[in-house]
Amino acid sequence: MTRGFCLLTRNKATSTIGIDMKSEEIKKKKLVNLKKAKSLVEKIIEMVEEDRYCIDIMQQNLAVIGMLKSFHQMLMETHLGSCFRKAMESGSAGKKEKMVKEILKVNSLYGR
């Protein structure tokens, strides 16, 4: 089985480490998205070093932001469908509460 990256770090409070991916395809889509963003960031760095036109740089920057938002959405969907769902199905009220707090925290950070 392939290990997913639903959570990027171990969460001792909720006893989750990430779960098995339902599909290798989901992981590949996430990685492709991140690699495209990385490539664009490298292009933006070159553009800044070459003193390229600001509007061109801003357009590339917005493209990266869009890709990272897309990645975030994919990651959130995976998390909600796996780690979060498992916590909600568990009998532990503490685990459920902690998982909800995590989602709310990440959601508030995303909105900044």
Secondary structure, 3 states (H helix, E strand, C coil): CCECCCCCCCECCCCECCCECCCHHHHHHHHHHHHHHHHHHHHHHHHHHCCCCHHHHHHHHHHHHHHHHHHHHHHHHHHHHHHHHHHHHCCCHHHHHHHHHHHHHHHHHHCC
